[in-house]
Amino acid sequence: MKFVIGVDLGTSAVKTLLIGQDGAVKAEATREYPLFHEKSGWSEQEPEDWVTGTIGALQELTQQSGVQPQDIEGLSFSGQMHGLVLLDADNKPIRRAILWNDTRTTEQCREIERKLGDKLLSVTRNPALEGFTLPKILWVKQHEPATFAKAQQFLLPKDYLRLRLTGASHMDLSDAAGTLLLDVAGKVWSGDVLSAFELPASLCPPLVEASGFVGTLSPEAAAATGLSEETKVFAGGADNACGAIGAGILSPGVTLCSIGTSGVVLTYEADSSADYAGKVHFFNHGKPDAFYAMGVTLAAGYSLSWFRNTFAKGESFEALLSGVDEIAPGSGGLLFTPYLVGERTPHPDATIRGSFIGMDGSHTLTHFARAVMEGITFSLNESIDLFRSAGKTVDTIISIGGGAKNPVWLQMQADVFQANVVALENEQGPGLGAAMLAAVGCGWFANLDACGEVFVKRSRTFTPNKAASDAYAKLFRIYQEVYHKTKSLNESLSAFRN
């Protein structure tokens, strides 16, 4: 049997998967690396740590699997989006990478809005937010001019890793769409955006599709990893695009709900005509000639982790959530908003903070735990509500991540979303999507749709309970009022935060 590798370069670790032609995972290996937070709001990493971690994981992958290097035909990538890697003339980083969760660039975002005006949404299809790449480029240009003067090209994290393994620079469309430099519909770097900020076109790498063949492993990379120099390398995609591929979000009418530290609701778009007026993100898909719209909850799974660590430290999630199924929808009149670190969709607000509303003496720890689960799900439903308001049909939702590990939460999602919610049998997230790109690139399948029929295995389906759905429909409208009624209070309280 032949195999491919999916490399998922995340924020805290790199995860590698070895997958056979039957779609089964043969082996997996992970390496963690540090984050650097030298100032409030800053988040950086050393690009070399990604390379070291990936080489170590690939070595372990090949050694533990016993698969011969010549039987591993291809390799592709999924990567954390938006992170800025600036390279000099020798393709060496000139500073640490500035990551997606770095928030130092508010001033630059306002500058982008002023200079681009209507072109911001008509060309880049996304609002100027601190997480995107262009604001980071402008920050370095303004605050570190001597460093910026050395910059010859920028890459995103997985693209730098791929450069180190192949010697060639590229960026795929799905990741480039998160830079605010791409003409998303035209699939080219925007001359209007580059000229508005006096950035040379040479700063941008060549563009390819996520499934594009970009070379083979260099002799040095092959020797370091234990793989063959003949291993074909394919561009790969942004983590959310690859997560969509790995969950089978490859046709209209299928939506993804992913609950990790943050939460994502993502729906397939067959063309670029959909107009959400910047209320949700709109990016190129990892599937050629396709797109996706995406809403984000900043503190999804993080809200539940925070709740456990604060109020039930040392307790397992299983113990914490024991009994939540015995409490009726609405948690006895208790609402939670998961704005612990601000919010993204539909409120791009860095100042708003979370709330428990409706507490009384009858509420137990279990009521609070259920309220947290419901609040996270309501926040994700904000994105689904936006999709439906724009005319999208949302009737089948693939649920992955932490929210897919608990049957009570899966049923809650079906009830709140008023849609069938499907759990996967072999959930592997973006790493599986990366492996699928390699599998199609190696010619195992005619396209990603055919690959998905083999690689993506659905498990149980949860259907909405009418009584619960009706209750949640009323509660959701109350939930939506909390943001507006606490916004000014949180703005006043922000002066007292550390």
Secondary structure as UniProt FT lines:
FT   STRAND          3..9
FT   STRAND          13..20
FT   TURN            21..22
FT   STRAND          25..32
FT   TURN            40..41
FT   STRAND          44..45
FT   HELIX           47..65
FT   HELIX           69..71
FT   STRAND          72..79
FT   STRAND          84..87
FT   TURN            89..90
FT   STRAND          97..98
FT   TURN            100..101
FT   TURN            104..105
FT   HELIX           106..116
FT   TURN            117..118
FT   HELIX           119..123
FT   TURN            130..131
FT   HELIX           133..143
FT   HELIX           145..148
FT   TURN            149..150
FT   STRAND          153..155
FT   HELIX           157..166
FT   STRAND          171..172
FT   HELIX           173..176
FT   TURN            177..180
FT   STRAND          182..183
FT   TURN            184..187
FT   STRAND          188..189
FT   HELIX           191..196
FT   TURN            197..198
FT   HELIX           201..203
FT   STRAND          207..208
FT   TURN            210..211
FT   STRAND          213..216
FT   HELIX           219..225
FT   TURN            229..230
FT   STRAND          232..234
FT   STRAND          237..238
FT   HELIX           239..246
FT   TURN            247..248
FT   TURN            252..253
FT   STRAND          254..259
FT   STRAND          263..269
FT   TURN            277..278
FT   STRAND          281..284
FT   TURN            288..289
FT   STRAND          291..297
FT   TURN            298..299
FT   HELIX           301..311
FT   TURN            313..314
FT   HELIX           317..320
FT   TURN            321..323
FT   HELIX           324..326
FT   TURN            329..333
FT   STRAND          335..337
FT   TURN            340..341
FT   STRAND          355..357
FT   TURN            361..362
FT   HELIX           365..389
FT   TURN            390..391
FT   STRAND          396..401
FT   HELIX           402..404
FT   HELIX           407..417
FT   STRAND          420..424
FT   HELIX           430..441
FT   TURN            442..443
FT   HELIX           448..455
FT   STRAND          458..462
FT   HELIX           466..493
FT   HELIX           494..496
//
